[in-house]
Every structure is written in structure tokens, then in C-alpha cells.
């Protein structure tokens, strides 16, 4: 192997352990690269990996989906146009702490599916025919998305990892490819003679608000369709594990657990077993590969159907990526949410799909694909939870409402908070500022650290303040509209910064009025007081919620062309309360 290319090899794993603690495991400077380019070379390559591990070395790399035929000749796959090895492993003498850092930006063109929605429906119909004939119980049907990539692939990995917040992410730089994986799914973990698998089947989109999120989570939990899909995979895994497990040790300690990720909820189960003492790497792969969650039941017939309906090889996607230690500990993910970049051409490929059963519908499955692909576009920056409160003569206005909203958002973003500590910090600040009116900002970082700061404010005058209307709409799918955080890019991008303008009135892509950049909207119309519903794309302000609870205001969709019909308009929030406004140019 070219020495220069060998020096470029870098593998960075961030896999959760049994306690869900993530400690980076990094490999550089391989002593040897073991590669299989043909099916008949796969078994020998994995035996060489096992020999290296038995000799005291670490092994890290991947097995592509198309390697399956090496373990079972009846596992048919598409082998043409696969521009990467079937097996690739580096052999290393140690784990290093030589971590990369995001050095540059990157650019991605728009992701283009390799088939249209109409073609997807036709393929879906073919699968349904097989299901009705009972040739299989479930088919994991996947498509490819393509884009052109330029720039720093590790920066892309950091962004994808952040957007997915998954437990089995990794970055693999081989001689010719970058593999960027933000997988939430564990294929298998082997430690002290035990094997753990965590098949993932069943997906639901995250809600935008705390309430919608709870509803979507519960709908997935109660979904019989998703439970059937998940149980089919669990049963198949149990059957697979029997080949390498001690008799009677295959167990299902967890069934239908709902896991939360930034863009989706996933239904996950856990299957465990005690391994036979003579089980080796090749035995594990022969028993389990490819993951049941990426094929269906029975595997052989289902993989025939997959070959019939899919138009290109899967490659690393839905294969396995991981590492093995000299202590015979091994951990591999199922490479979903994974992008493979060809260095020379910049071509990037992303596989995505879902399990189809007899109860599935084409529209739902296609929507699920789009939901799973949303992570590719989710550029999530660092932020803090924020509560801005009115402190008047040592007393917080709507204190409980602010804390409840904070708890809801912390649960939504999986941010750890210690409420007793937060209350104590706020109380200490209030006890030191018992005279006057202050705006107090409570900031909670993504790790749970707390900061409180405040400043005196002058009471708003009763005179009307001038505001203007945003020149372009907000997109109501932006989740940061529904949670108060320091990520205010959506507001900054739409705020008009003309001199003497108090604030900017926002509206969405359906020409519905939403809120101001720093407060909610209330209007008087026909003798009643209205505020737009949260579903239009706005923050559920604490003062707004209080006024709704007291039935002082009510929700109503308000259109841009309604502006001239209102008797009066107010900017409201819990710090300034009611501020009368008038719109410039109306």
C-alpha cells in the first residue's frame, strides 16, 4: 500500500458503552490493511482479522452489505457498480488520542433521490405482491440519495453527529473514501462472552412543540404496525443468535423501547445471549450478518426481493462498522444515517429506507424516508435554553410558568437540568435585588450548567411604539420558533434593523401572522382579543399562556391581509407585559 495513503487512514469511533457513556476510540497508523474485493475473499479476510486480534492487535473497519453472500450463498445482492471493498479493516497496535478537529467548512449540493416517488410506489407495489403471497413477512426497502461534496469531511461528521445525537457515530477515512456515520443502531456488542444486539424498527417524526412531541412519541409506542415490524426483527435475531449462543441463553430484556433523537423517535428492542466458548468473528458474522433490521424475514427470500426492487448496491450502508480489541471485545453499528464520500470525485451517497409490511402504505413509507433524511439538512448550532423573566421588587412574574416551559424544552432537547439548584440560584439573585424592575435571563447550557444575569429596565410608556413587517416569511417547521433558546438566527434573519423601529412583525409561508421577534402578538378585532395559535410557528410565551388561561385572549389564525381590520395591536411578553404598537406604512 502507498505509504502516503496509509498515513491518511484515520478511524474515529464514538460508540456508547453499556452505561451509554461515550468515550472516543481513535485509530491511526495501521500496521496492515486487510481488504476483500470479491465475495470469495471475504471469509479469509475476516479470518486474518481474527488472527491479528488473537496476536494482540486491534482491528477496525467495515463489512459491506454485499459481503453477505460469503456467509450464505443464498443471500443474493447487487454486486455491480460497487466502488469500494466488501471488507476493509486496519490493524493497529494501540488506541491513540490523536483526535482531528474541524478545520474547514464544507459544501454539499442538494440531495437527489435515485428514484422518483412514482417509481417508489411501483417498487412498493411489487413488494406488497410478495407479502400477499407470504414469501416474506417484511422487506427493508431502501433508496439512495446523491450529492456532490467539497471541503472538510470531518466537519461534516461533527455536524451530522450533532444533528443526530446518536450513540454509535463514527468517522472512517480509508485510502479512497470518507465514511461519515451518525448511526443510532447497535448491530452487536461482545464483552466477557456475552453478546448484545439492539435492533431498531419503527420510526416517528419528532413534534415541534413539547405537546406535539409527547403525542408523536405515544403514537409510536401504541402503534401496532410498528410493534409488528419490530417484533419480526427481534424474532429473527433470536433465531440467528441461536447458532452462536449457549442453549437457553437468548433473552429479550427490553421490547419496544422508544428512543429520542433530534429529528425522529425510534422503536428499539434489546436481545442478549451468552456466546459459545469457541465463537469467533466469522461465526458471529455468519450468524447475524446482515442485520435483520436491514433485510426482513426470512433473510434469504427477502434479500432476493431486495435485489429485485433496489437498483444499486448498498455498500457500507446497512452493513457493519466497528472495531475489535485484543481482549476479544467487539462493537459494531448498523450503518444507517451514513454518508460515503468518494475522495477523488466528491460523490456522496446516503442510503435510507424502512421496513415494509402488509399493513404499510406507500405514502407513509415515503414520508418516513424523508423524515430519516432530514438529518442531512439539520445544521444545528450550539445553543442554551433561555428564560427571560420580570423581577419586580424581589418577586418573579409568572415564575412557575417559566420553570415549566424550561422543563418542557429541556426534555425536548435532552438537556439535563437540576431544578432545585436552578430555583436556589434564582432565589439568591432575587434576594439581592429587592427594589426596582429587572429583566433576568436564566441560561442553561446543553450540559446543564446554569447562569443568571439581569439588568434594570424602565417601565414601558403607554404611547404606541412603531413596528414594521418582515419582508419574507418564516418557515414554521423550524423547531427553534417553538422553544426559547439563544439560537435566534431565525429572528435575526427576519428582523428589520431600521432606526426607531421597536420590533418586527413576523409571518409564515401561508401568510399567517405569527409573533414579533421579542414578543407575542395580540390584536383587538370586533370587540375580542386574539393571538395566533402556536401551530402557526411561534413561541408559547408565558404571558400569552397566562392570558389564554385567564380567558382574556383567545387563539385565532390571523392573516397578513387582516392587518387593516384590527382596532388595536399589542406586543406582549412577561417582561414588558402589554406594549401598544402601530405598524409603519399601514
C-alpha positions in Angstrom: 0.0 0.0 0.0 1.2 3.5 -0.8 2.8 4.9 2.4 1.3 8.3 1.9 -2.2 6.9 1.6 -1.6 4.6 4.6 -0.7 7.7 6.7 -4.1 9.2 5.8 -6.0 6.4 7.3 -8.0 7.6 10.4 -10.8 5.9 12.3 -12.7 7.8 15.0 -15.4 5.9 16.9 -17.9 7.4 19.4 -19.8 4.4 20.5 -21.8 4.3 23.7 -20.8 1.6 26.2 -23.3 -0.4 28.3 -23.9 2.6 30.5 -24.5 4.8 27.5 -21.2 6.7 28.2 -19.4 7.7 25.0 -15.6 7.8 25.0 -13.8 8.4 21.7 -11.8 5.5 20.4 -9.3 6.5 17.7 -7.0 4.6 15.4 -4.2 5.8 13.2 -1.0 4.5 11.5 -2.2 1.0 10.6 0.3 -1.8 10.6 -1.6 -3.6 7.9 -4.7 -3.1 5.8 -6.9 -6.2 5.2 -9.2 -5.9 2.2 -11.6 -8.2 0.3 -12.8 -7.0 -3.1 -14.6 -10.2 -4.1 -17.1 -12.4 -2.2 -14.7 -15.4 -2.3 -12.1 -13.2 -0.4 -14.4 -12.2 2.5 -14.2 -15.2 4.7 -10.4 -15.3 4.5 -10.1 -11.6 5.2 -12.2 -11.9 8.4 -10.1 -14.9 9.5 -7.0 -12.7 9.1 -8.6 -10.0 11.2 -9.3 -12.6 13.9 -5.7 -13.8 13.8 -4.5 -10.3 14.2 -6.7 -9.7 17.2 -5.6 -13.1 18.7 -2.0 -11.8 18.3 -2.7 -8.8 20.5 -3.7 -6.2 17.9 -6.7 -4.0 17.4 -8.8 -4.3 14.3 -11.2 -1.6 13.0 -13.1 -1.2 9.8 -16.3 -2.3 8.0 -18.1 -5.1 6.2 -20.3 -4.0 3.3 -23.8 -5.4 2.8 -22.8 -7.2 -0.4 -20.4 -9.4 1.6 -23.4 -11.3 2.8 -23.1 -14.0 0.1 -19.8 -15.1 1.7 -21.7 -16.3 4.7 -24.7 -17.8 3.0 -24.7 -18.4 -0.8 -28.5 -17.9 -0.9 -28.0 -14.2 0.2 -28.3 -12.5 -3.1 -27.2 -8.9 -3.5 -26.4 -6.4 -6.3 -22.6 -6.6 -6.8 -22.2 -4.5 -9.9 -21.0 -0.9 -9.6 -19.8 -1.3 -6.0 -16.9 1.1 -6.0 -15.4 0.1 -2.6 -14.1 -3.0 -0.9 -16.5 -5.6 0.5 -14.3 -5.8 3.6 -11.9 -3.2 4.8 -10.0 -3.4 8.2 -7.0 -1.7 9.5 -4.8 -3.5 12.0 -3.4 -1.3 14.8 -1.1 -1.8 17.8 -2.9 0.7 20.0 -5.7 3.2 20.5 -4.5 6.8 20.1 -5.7 10.1 21.4 -4.7 11.9 18.2 -8.2 13.5 17.6 -8.9 15.5 14.5 -10.6 18.9 14.8 -13.0 20.6 12.4 -10.6 22.6 10.3 -12.6 24.0 7.4 -16.1 24.3 6.1 -17.8 22.0 3.7 -20.3 22.4 0.9 -22.9 19.9 -0.2 -25.1 20.2 -3.3 -28.8 19.3 -2.9 -29.5 15.7 -2.2 -31.2 14.0 -5.1 -33.1 10.6 -4.7 -32.1 8.0 -7.2 -35.8 7.2 -7.9 -38.9 9.3 -8.1 -41.9 9.0 -5.8 -43.9 7.3 -8.6 -41.1 4.7 -9.1 -41.0 4.2 -5.4 -44.8 3.4 -5.4 -44.3 0.9 -8.2 -41.5 -0.8 -6.3 -43.7 -0.7 -3.2 -46.5 -2.4 -5.1 -44.1 -5.2 -6.2 -43.1 -5.8 -2.5 -46.7 -5.9 -1.5 -47.4 -8.6 -4.0 -44.6 -10.7 -2.4 -46.0 -10.0 1.0 -49.5 -11.1 0.0 -48.1 -14.4 -1.4 -46.4 -14.8 2.1 -43.0 -15.1 0.5 -41.8 -12.8 3.3 -43.1 -11.1 6.4 -41.2 -7.8 5.9 -38.9 -6.2 3.4 -36.5 -3.4 4.3 -36.6 -1.4 1.1 -34.1 1.4 0.7 -33.2 4.0 -1.9 -30.0 6.1 -2.4 -29.6 9.8 -2.3 -26.8 11.5 -4.1 -24.9 14.8 -3.7 -21.6 16.5 -4.5 -19.3 17.1 -1.5 -16.5 19.6 -1.2 -14.4 20.5 1.9 -13.7 19.0 5.2 -15.4 15.7 5.8 -14.6 15.7 9.5 -16.5 19.0 9.8 -19.4 17.3 8.1 -19.1 14.4 10.6 -19.2 16.8 13.5 -22.3 18.5 12.1 -24.1 15.2 11.3 -23.2 13.8 14.7 -24.6 16.9 16.4 -27.8 16.8 14.3 -28.4 13.2 15.1 -27.1 13.0 18.7 -26.7 9.2 18.2 -25.0 6.6 20.3 -23.0 4.8 17.5 -21.3 7.5 15.4 -18.0 7.1 13.6 -15.8 8.7 11.0 -13.7 6.4 8.8 -11.0 7.7 6.4 -9.7 5.0 4.2 -7.3 5.4 1.2 -10.1 6.4 -1.1 -13.3 7.1 0.9 -14.6 9.0 3.8 -17.4 7.3 5.7 -19.5 9.6 7.9 -21.8 7.6 10.1 -24.3 9.0 12.7 -26.0 5.7 13.4 -28.3 5.3 16.4 -28.3 1.5 16.0 -26.1 -1.1 17.6 -25.5 -4.2 15.5 -23.8 -6.2 18.2 -21.5 -5.8 21.2 -19.4 -8.6 22.6 -17.9 -8.4 26.0 -17.0 -11.1 28.5 -18.6 -13.8 26.5 -21.9 -12.1 26.1 -23.5 -10.6 23.0 -26.0 -7.7 23.0 -27.9 -6.6 19.9 -30.3 -3.7 19.7 -32.5 -3.9 16.6 -34.2 -0.7 15.6 -37.5 -0.8 13.6 -40.3 1.7 13.8 -39.9 5.5 13.3 -42.0 8.6 14.1 -41.2 12.2 13.3 -40.4 14.5 16.3 -43.0 17.1 17.1 -42.2 20.8 17.1 -43.6 21.6 20.5 -43.5 19.7 23.8 -47.1 18.7 23.4 -46.9 17.6 19.8 -43.7 15.7 20.7 -45.4 13.8 23.5 -48.3 12.9 21.2 -46.0 11.6 18.5 -44.0 9.5 21.0 -47.1 8.0 22.4 -48.5 7.3 18.9 -45.3 5.3 18.1 -45.4 3.5 21.4 -49.0 2.4 20.7 -48.5 1.7 17.0 -49.4 -1.9 16.3 -47.9 -1.6 12.8 -44.5 -0.6 14.3 -44.7 -3.2 17.0 -45.3 -5.9 14.5 -42.4 -4.6 12.4 -40.1 -4.5 15.4 -41.1 -7.9 16.8 -40.5 -9.6 13.4 -36.9 -8.3 13.5 -36.5 -9.4 17.2 -37.7 -12.9 16.5 -35.4 -13.2 13.5 -32.4 -12.0 15.6 -33.3 -14.5 18.3 -33.3 -17.3 15.7 -29.9 -16.0 14.3 -28.3 -15.9 17.7 -29.2 -19.5 18.5 -26.4 -20.5 16.1 -23.7 -18.9 18.3 -25.3 -18.9 21.7 -25.2 -21.3 24.6 -28.5 -23.2 24.7 -31.3 -21.4 26.5 -29.4 -18.1 27.0 -31.1 -16.0 24.3 -33.2 -13.3 26.1 -35.2 -10.2 25.3 -34.7 -7.9 28.3 -36.3 -4.9 26.5 -39.1 -4.8 23.9 -40.5 -1.7 22.1 -38.3 0.9 23.9 -38.8 4.4 22.4 -35.6 6.3 21.9 -35.4 10.1 21.2 -33.2 11.7 18.6 -33.2 15.3 17.3 -35.4 14.6 14.2 -37.1 11.2 15.0 -38.3 8.7 17.6 -37.1 5.2 17.1 -38.6 1.9 18.4 -35.8 -0.3 19.7 -35.6 -3.7 21.4 -32.7 -5.5 23.1 -31.7 -9.1 22.6 -28.9 -10.8 24.5 -27.2 -14.2 24.7 -24.2 -16.0 26.2 -21.8 -17.0 23.4 -20.4 -20.4 22.9 -16.8 -20.5 24.0 -15.5 -21.3 20.6 -17.3 -18.5 18.7 -15.1 -16.3 16.5 -15.6 -13.2 14.4 -16.5 -15.3 11.3 -19.1 -17.2 13.4 -20.7 -14.0 14.6 -21.0 -12.6 11.1 -22.2 -15.9 9.6 -25.0 -16.0 12.2 -26.0 -12.3 12.2 -24.9 -10.6 9.0 -26.5 -8.6 7.6 -28.6 -7.1 10.4 -32.1 -8.4 10.4 -33.4 -4.9 10.7 -31.9 -4.1 7.3 -33.4 -7.1 5.5 -36.5 -9.0 6.7 -37.8 -12.4 7.5 -36.8 -14.9 6.1 -33.5 -13.3 5.1 -32.7 -15.3 2.0 -36.0 -14.8 0.3 -36.2 -11.2 1.4 -32.8 -10.4 0.1 -33.9 -11.8 -3.3 -36.8 -9.4 -3.3 -34.5 -6.5 -2.2 -32.2 -7.4 -5.2 -35.3 -7.3 -7.4 -36.6 -3.9 -6.4 -33.4 -1.9 -5.5 -31.4 -0.5 -8.4 -27.9 -0.2 -6.9 -25.7 -1.8 -4.3 -25.9 -0.7 -0.7 -22.2 -0.8 0.1 -21.2 0.2 3.7 -24.8 1.3 4.3 -26.7 -1.4 6.2 -23.5 -3.5 6.6 -21.4 -3.1 9.7 -18.7 -0.7 11.0 -16.8 -1.2 14.2 -13.7 -2.5 16.0 -12.3 -5.4 18.0 -9.9 -5.3 20.9 -7.1 -7.8 21.9 -9.4 -8.6 24.8 -11.9 -10.1 22.3 -14.3 -7.2 22.9 -16.1 -6.1 19.8 -18.7 -3.4 18.9 -20.3 -2.8 15.5 -23.0 -0.4 14.5 -25.6 -0.8 11.7 -24.5 2.0 9.3 -27.8 3.8 8.9 -27.7 7.7 8.8 -24.4 7.1 7.0 -22.8 9.0 4.1 -20.0 7.6 1.9 -17.8 10.1 0.1 -15.5 9.2 -2.8 -12.4 11.4 -2.3 -11.4 11.7 -6.0 -14.8 12.6 -7.4 -16.5 14.2 -4.4 -19.6 12.0 -5.0 -21.6 11.5 -1.8 -24.1 8.7 -1.3 -26.7 8.3 1.5 -28.8 5.2 1.9 -32.2 5.5 3.5 -35.3 3.3 3.8 -37.6 1.4 6.1 -39.4 -1.9 6.8 -42.4 -2.6 4.7 -45.1 -5.0 6.0 -48.5 -6.0 4.7 -50.1 -3.1 6.7 -47.7 -0.4 5.3 -48.8 2.3 2.9 -46.7 3.8 0.2 -47.2 7.4 1.3 -46.4 6.7 4.9 -43.2 4.8 4.0 -42.1 7.5 1.6 -42.7 10.2 4.3 -40.7 8.1 6.7 -37.8 8.1 4.2 -37.9 11.9 4.1 -38.1 12.1 7.9 -34.9 10.0 8.2 -33.2 12.0 5.5 -33.9 15.3 7.4 -30.8 14.9 9.5 -28.7 15.7 6.3 -30.0 19.2 6.3 -30.2 19.9 10.0 -27.3 22.2 10.8 -27.7 22.6 14.5 -25.5 25.1 16.2 -24.6 25.3 19.9 -27.3 26.9 22.0 -28.6 27.4 25.5 -32.1 27.3 26.9 -33.2 30.7 27.9 -35.9 32.2 30.1 -36.3 36.0 30.3 -38.2 36.9 33.5 -39.5 40.1 35.1 -38.2 40.6 38.6 -40.1 43.3 40.4 -39.2 44.3 43.9 -37.7 40.8 44.5 -40.6 38.8 43.1 -40.6 37.0 39.7 -43.6 37.4 37.5 -45.1 34.0 36.3 -42.3 32.1 37.9 -43.9 28.7 37.8 -44.8 29.2 34.1 -41.2 30.0 33.2 -39.9 26.9 35.0 -42.5 24.7 33.4 -41.5 25.9 30.0 -37.9 25.3 30.8 -38.6 21.7 31.9 -40.5 21.1 28.7 -37.7 22.3 26.4 -35.1 20.5 28.4 -36.9 17.3 27.9 -37.4 18.1 24.2 -33.6 18.7 23.7 -32.5 16.0 26.2 -30.7 18.7 28.3 -30.1 17.7 31.9 -31.4 20.2 34.5 -31.4 20.2 38.3 -34.5 22.2 39.2 -33.7 22.6 42.9 -30.3 24.2 42.0 -31.9 26.5 39.4 -34.5 27.7 41.9 -31.9 28.3 44.5 -29.8 30.3 42.1 -32.8 32.4 41.0 -33.8 32.9 44.7 -30.3 34.1 45.6 -30.4 36.6 42.7 -33.9 37.9 43.7 -32.8 38.3 47.4 -30.0 40.6 46.2 -32.3 42.8 44.0 -35.4 43.6 46.1 -36.0 47.1 44.7 -37.0 48.1 41.2 -37.8 46.2 38.0 -35.2 43.9 36.2 -35.1 41.7 33.2 -33.5 38.5 34.4 -32.0 36.0 32.0 -31.7 32.4 33.0 -29.4 30.4 30.7 -29.0 26.6 30.8 -26.3 25.1 28.6 -26.6 21.8 26.8 -24.6 20.1 29.6 -26.9 21.6 32.3 -24.7 24.4 33.6 -26.6 27.4 34.8 -26.1 31.2 34.5 -28.2 34.0 35.8 -27.8 37.6 34.7 -30.0 40.7 34.9 -30.4 44.4 34.2 -32.7 47.1 35.3 -35.4 48.2 32.8 -37.5 51.3 32.5 -41.2 50.7 32.5 -42.8 50.9 29.1 -44.6 54.2 28.2 -48.2 54.0 27.3 -47.5 55.6 23.9 -47.7 53.4 20.9 -44.4 52.0 19.5 -43.6 51.8 15.8 -43.1 48.3 14.3 -42.6 47.1 10.8 -43.5 43.9 8.9 -40.8 41.3 7.9 -40.0 41.3 4.2 -40.0 37.5 3.9 -41.8 34.6 5.7 -40.5 32.4 8.4 -40.7 28.6 7.8 -42.9 27.2 10.6 -41.1 23.8 10.5 -38.1 25.5 12.3 -38.2 24.0 15.8 -36.4 26.9 17.3 -39.5 29.0 16.8 -41.3 26.9 19.5 -38.6 26.9 22.2 -36.9 29.8 23.9 -33.1 29.5 23.3 -30.1 31.5 22.4 -30.3 30.2 18.9 -32.1 33.2 17.5 -31.0 33.0 13.9 -34.5 32.8 12.5 -35.3 36.1 14.3 -32.1 37.8 13.4 -32.6 36.9 9.7 -36.0 38.4 9.6 -35.6 41.4 11.9 -35.7 44.8 10.3 -33.0 47.0 11.9 -34.1 50.4 10.9 -33.6 53.2 13.4 -36.5 53.9 15.8 -38.3 50.6 14.9 -39.4 48.9 18.1 -39.7 45.4 16.6 -40.6 43.4 13.5 -43.9 41.5 13.0 -43.3 38.0 11.5 -45.5 35.9 9.2 -45.2 32.4 7.8 -45.2 30.8 4.4 -49.0 30.7 4.5 -49.3 34.4 5.0 -50.4 33.9 8.6 -49.2 36.4 11.3 -47.1 34.7 14.0 -45.3 37.0 16.5 -42.7 39.7 17.0 -39.0 38.9 17.3 -39.1 39.5 21.0 -42.7 39.0 22.0 -46.1 37.6 21.1 -48.9 39.3 19.1 -52.3 40.3 20.5 -55.0 42.2 18.4 -58.4 43.6 19.2 -60.9 42.7 16.4 -64.6 43.0 16.6 -64.5 43.6 20.4 -62.5 40.4 21.1 -58.8 39.9 21.8 -56.9 37.4 19.6 -53.5 35.8 19.4 -52.2 33.4 16.7 -52.1 29.7 17.5 -48.7 28.2 18.3 -49.1 25.9 15.3 -48.6 28.9 13.0 -44.9 28.9 14.1 -44.3 30.9 17.3 -43.1 30.8 20.9 -45.6 29.8 23.5 -44.9 32.9 25.6 -45.6 32.6 29.3 -47.6 35.9 29.5 -49.5 34.7 26.4 -50.2 31.4 28.1 -51.4 33.2 31.2 -53.8 35.4 29.3 -55.2 32.4 27.4 -55.7 30.5 30.7 -57.5 33.5 32.2 -59.6 33.7 29.0 -58.6 37.3 28.4 -57.5 36.4 24.9 -58.2 33.5 22.6 -56.5 31.9 19.7 -57.3 32.7 16.1 -55.5 32.4 12.8 -54.7 36.0 11.6 -53.7 36.7 8.0 -51.5 39.5 6.7 -54.4 41.0 4.8 -56.3 41.2 8.1 -53.9 43.8 9.5 -56.1 46.8 8.4 -59.1 45.3 10.2 -57.7 45.4 13.7 -58.9 48.1 16.2 -55.7 47.8 18.3 -52.5 45.8 18.3 -50.1 44.9 21.2 -46.7 43.4 21.6 -46.7 41.3 24.8 -44.2 39.4 26.8 -43.7 38.6 30.5 -41.1 41.3 31.0 -42.8 44.3 29.3 -46.4 42.9 29.6 -48.7 45.0 27.3 -47.0 47.4 24.8 -49.3 49.1 22.3 -47.9 49.3 18.8 -48.7 50.6 15.4 -47.4 49.3 12.1 -45.4 51.7 9.9 -46.8 52.1 6.4 -50.2 50.5 7.2 
